[in-house]
Amino acid sequence: MERQKQEEIAKARVRQVDDNGRAYGTGRRKCSIARVWIQPGEGNFTVNEKQFDVYFPMLDHRAALLRPFSETKTLGRFDIDCTVKGGGVSGES
């Protein structure tokens, strides 16, 4: 029963892409809010107009950002641009 509901939700979900080919999403964690745009590209990852490794100097924060892409074997296939505000660096990652 639960699986059927999940499948119905997945089918009802429609991907929305803007005129530039970017998909948009919003995420929240603790007191932080992130707005993320993702599009096919070369693997560029910027956070608040800085490269993600400059914005997040700690390796575990970087790993948390890259984990979804490494798990799905899509690392380097997308350009990600996000703006983050609120909370500290740990909550923003």
VEXDRENZA-806552 format. One line per field, with one value per atom (N, C-alpha, C): x, y, z; chain; atom name. Coordinates in nm, 2 decimals, m for minus. Layout:
BEGIN
u = (X;...)
v = (Y;...)
w = (Z;...)
mol = (A;...)
atom = (CA;...)
//
This chain:
BEGIN
u = (0.08;0.00;0.09;0.19;0.27;0.35;0.40;0.48;0.39;0.27;0.18;0.16;0.15;0.13;0.26;0.38;0.50;0.51;0.47;0.47;0.38;0.26;0.16;0.22;0.28;0.34;0.45;0.54;0.65;0.59;0.48;0.42;0.36;0.31;0.24;0.34;0.46;0.56;0.61;0.61;0.65;0.77;0.87;1.00;0.97;1.01;1.00;1.13;1.15;1.28;1.25;1.33;1.31;1.36;1.36;1.40;1.55;1.63;1.77;1.81;1.71;1.74;1.77;1.74;1.77;1.65;1.67;1.57;1.60;1.49;1.50;1.45;1.51;1.46;1.50;1.42;1.45;1.46;1.56;1.59;1.60;1.56;1.58;1.64;1.73;1.79;1.83;1.78;1.80;1.75;1.83;1.78;1.82;1.88;1.93;1.83;1.83;1.75;1.84;1.83;1.91;1.82;1.85;1.78;1.89;1.85;1.94;1.89;1.98;1.95;2.05;2.00;2.09;2.06;2.17;2.15;2.27;2.25;2.36;2.48;2.60;2.72;2.84;2.94;3.08;3.11;3.02;3.04;3.08;3.05;3.08;2.98;3.03;2.94;2.97;2.88;2.90;2.80;2.84;2.76;2.78;2.67;2.68;2.79;2.80;2.89;3.04;3.06;3.20;3.20;3.32;3.33;3.31;3.24;3.20;3.31;3.43;3.54;3.60;3.57;3.61;3.51;3.38;3.27;3.27;3.30;3.30;3.44;3.52;3.66;3.67;3.58;3.58;3.55;3.63;3.61;3.47;3.43;3.30;3.18;3.19;3.08;3.08;3.20;3.21;3.16;3.19;3.15;2.99;2.93;2.79;2.72;2.78;2.73;2.74;2.85;2.88;2.82;2.78;2.73;2.62;2.51;2.41;2.46;2.55;2.60;2.69;2.77;2.86;2.78;2.67;2.59;2.51;2.47;2.40;2.49;2.62;2.72;2.69;2.66;2.64;2.73;2.84;2.94;3.00;3.00;3.06;2.97;2.85;2.75;2.67;2.66;2.57;2.64;2.60;2.64;2.54;2.58;2.49;2.53;2.43;2.44;2.34;2.39;2.29;2.33;2.22;2.23;2.18;2.26;2.23;2.23;2.14;2.14;2.08;2.12;2.07;2.15;2.16;2.23;2.38;2.45;2.60;2.64;2.76;2.82;2.77;2.77;2.73;2.58;2.50;2.36;2.34;2.42;2.41;2.46;2.55;2.60;2.49)
v = (m0.12;0.00;0.13;0.13;0.25;0.27;0.16;0.17;0.22;0.19;0.23;0.39;0.44;0.58;0.65;0.60;0.66;0.66;0.56;0.55;0.66;0.67;0.77;0.91;0.94;1.07;1.09;0.99;1.01;1.03;0.97;0.99;1.13;1.18;1.31;1.42;1.40;1.50;1.53;1.66;1.70;1.79;1.76;1.84;1.97;2.08;2.21;2.27;2.31;2.37;2.51;2.61;2.74;2.75;2.87;2.89;2.87;2.88;2.85;2.71;2.62;2.48;2.44;2.53;2.51;2.46;2.37;2.33;2.40;2.43;2.51;2.43;2.45;2.39;2.47;2.45;2.52;2.42;2.44;2.34;2.42;2.35;2.41;2.31;2.36;2.28;2.37;2.34;2.42;2.56;2.66;2.80;2.85;2.76;2.79;2.77;2.85;2.83;2.84;2.74;2.74;2.74;2.82;2.82;2.77;2.67;2.59;2.59;2.62;2.60;2.50;2.40;2.30;2.28;2.26;2.25;2.16;2.10;2.02;2.11;2.05;2.13;2.05;2.12;2.06;2.03;2.05;2.02;2.14;2.26;2.38;2.39;2.42;2.43;2.56;2.65;2.78;2.80;2.86;2.89;3.04;3.12;3.26;3.33;3.29;3.34;3.30;3.20;3.16;3.01;2.96;2.82;2.74;2.63;2.56;2.53;2.50;2.46;2.58;2.70;2.82;2.85;2.84;2.87;2.77;2.64;2.54;2.48;2.53;2.49;2.35;2.31;2.18;2.06;1.96;1.85;1.78;1.76;1.69;1.77;1.90;1.98;1.97;1.96;1.94;1.81;1.71;1.57;1.56;1.63;1.63;1.69;1.79;1.85;1.76;1.69;1.61;1.46;1.42;1.29;1.25;1.33;1.28;1.26;1.34;1.32;1.20;1.17;1.05;0.93;0.93;0.81;0.78;0.88;0.86;0.86;0.86;0.86;0.97;1.09;1.21;1.32;1.29;1.39;1.44;1.58;1.64;1.66;1.62;1.63;1.75;1.82;1.93;2.05;2.17;2.29;2.33;2.36;2.40;2.54;2.62;2.76;2.77;2.81;2.82;2.95;3.00;3.11;3.05;3.08;3.02;3.14;3.14;3.24;3.18;3.24;3.20;3.09;3.08;2.98;2.99;2.89;2.88;2.79;2.78;2.70;2.56;2.50;2.36;2.34;2.43;2.42;2.44;2.53;2.56;2.45;2.36;2.25;2.14)
w = (0.00;0.00;0.00;0.09;0.10;m0.03;m0.09;m0.21;m0.33;m0.33;m0.43;m0.42;m0.30;m0.28;m0.33;m0.30;m0.34;m0.49;m0.56;m0.70;m0.76;m0.70;m0.75;m0.73;m0.62;m0.60;m0.70;m0.73;m0.83;m0.97;m1.00;m1.13;m1.15;m1.04;m1.05;m1.05;m1.01;m1.01;m1.15;m1.19;m1.32;m1.31;m1.39;m1.39;m1.45;m1.39;m1.45;m1.47;m1.60;m1.64;m1.70;m1.66;m1.72;m1.86;m1.92;m2.05;m2.08;m1.97;m1.98;m1.96;m1.94;m1.92;m1.77;m1.68;m1.54;m1.46;m1.37;m1.27;m1.14;m1.07;m0.95;m0.83;m0.72;m0.59;m0.47;m0.37;m0.24;m0.13;m0.05;0.06;0.19;0.30;0.43;0.53;0.62;0.72;0.83;0.95;1.07;1.04;1.05;1.02;0.88;0.80;0.67;0.56;0.46;0.34;0.22;0.13;0.01;m0.11;m0.21;m0.34;m0.44;m0.51;m0.60;m0.74;m0.84;m0.98;m1.03;m1.10;m1.16;m1.31;m1.38;m1.53;m1.58;m1.69;m1.75;m1.77;m1.74;m1.75;m1.72;m1.67;m1.65;m1.51;m1.42;m1.28;m1.19;m1.24;m1.16;m1.05;m0.93;m0.81;m0.74;m0.74;m0.67;m0.56;m0.45;m0.34;m0.31;m0.32;m0.30;m0.38;m0.51;m0.61;m0.58;m0.49;m0.46;m0.50;m0.54;m0.56;m0.43;m0.44;m0.31;m0.22;m0.27;m0.19;m0.11;m0.16;m0.09;0.01;m0.02;0.07;0.19;0.16;0.26;0.27;0.36;0.37;0.43;0.51;0.58;0.48;0.48;0.39;0.41;0.54;0.56;0.50;0.50;0.44;0.29;0.23;0.09;0.05;0.13;0.10;0.10;0.20;0.21;0.08;0.03;m0.09;m0.22;m0.22;m0.34;m0.33;m0.21;m0.19;m0.29;m0.31;m0.40;m0.54;m0.59;m0.72;m0.73;m0.63;m0.64;m0.62;m0.54;m0.53;m0.66;m0.73;m0.85;m0.98;m0.95;m1.06;m1.16;m1.11;m1.20;m1.17;m1.09;m1.05;m1.18;m1.19;m1.31;m1.43;m1.42;m1.53;m1.52;m1.40;m1.38;m1.32;m1.36;m1.30;m1.19;m1.07;m0.96;m0.92;m0.91;m0.85;m0.74;m0.62;m0.51;m0.43;m0.37;m0.28;m0.14;m0.04;0.09;0.19;0.29;0.39;0.52;0.63;0.76;0.82;0.95;1.02;1.00;1.04;1.02;0.90;0.88;0.77;0.78;0.90;0.91;0.87;0.91;0.87;0.72;0.66;0.52;0.43;0.48;0.40;0.39)
mol = (A;A;A;A;A;A;A;A;A;A;A;A;A;A;A;A;A;A;A;A;A;A;A;A;A;A;A;A;A;A;A;A;A;A;A;A;A;A;A;A;A;A;A;A;A;A;A;A;A;A;A;A;A;A;A;A;A;A;A;A;A;A;A;A;A;A;A;A;A;A;A;A;A;A;A;A;A;A;A;A;A;A;A;A;A;A;A;A;A;A;A;A;A;A;A;A;A;A;A;A;A;A;A;A;A;A;A;A;A;A;A;A;A;A;A;A;A;A;A;A;A;A;A;A;A;A;A;A;A;A;A;A;A;A;A;A;A;A;A;A;A;A;A;A;A;A;A;A;A;A;A;A;A;A;A;A;A;A;A;A;A;A;A;A;A;A;A;A;A;A;A;A;A;A;A;A;A;A;A;A;A;A;A;A;A;A;A;A;A;A;A;A;A;A;A;A;A;A;A;A;A;A;A;A;A;A;A;A;A;A;A;A;A;A;A;A;A;A;A;A;A;A;A;A;A;A;A;A;A;A;A;A;A;A;A;A;A;A;A;A;A;A;A;A;A;A;A;A;A;A;A;A;A;A;A;A;A;A;A;A;A;A;A;A;A;A;A;A;A;A;A;A;A;A;A;A;A;A;A)
atom = (N;CA;C;N;CA;C;N;CA;C;N;CA;C;N;CA;C;N;CA;C;N;CA;C;N;CA;C;N;CA;C;N;CA;C;N;CA;C;N;CA;C;N;CA;C;N;CA;C;N;CA;C;N;CA;C;N;CA;C;N;CA;C;N;CA;C;N;CA;C;N;CA;C;N;CA;C;N;CA;C;N;CA;C;N;CA;C;N;CA;C;N;CA;C;N;CA;C;N;CA;C;N;CA;C;N;CA;C;N;CA;C;N;CA;C;N;CA;C;N;CA;C;N;CA;C;N;CA;C;N;CA;C;N;CA;C;N;CA;C;N;CA;C;N;CA;C;N;CA;C;N;CA;C;N;CA;C;N;CA;C;N;CA;C;N;CA;C;N;CA;C;N;CA;C;N;CA;C;N;CA;C;N;CA;C;N;CA;C;N;CA;C;N;CA;C;N;CA;C;N;CA;C;N;CA;C;N;CA;C;N;CA;C;N;CA;C;N;CA;C;N;CA;C;N;CA;C;N;CA;C;N;CA;C;N;CA;C;N;CA;C;N;CA;C;N;CA;C;N;CA;C;N;CA;C;N;CA;C;N;CA;C;N;CA;C;N;CA;C;N;CA;C;N;CA;C;N;CA;C;N;CA;C;N;CA;C;N;CA;C;N;CA;C;N;CA;C;N;CA;C;N;CA;C;N;CA;C;N;CA;C;N;CA;C;N;CA;C;N;CA;C;N;CA;C)
//
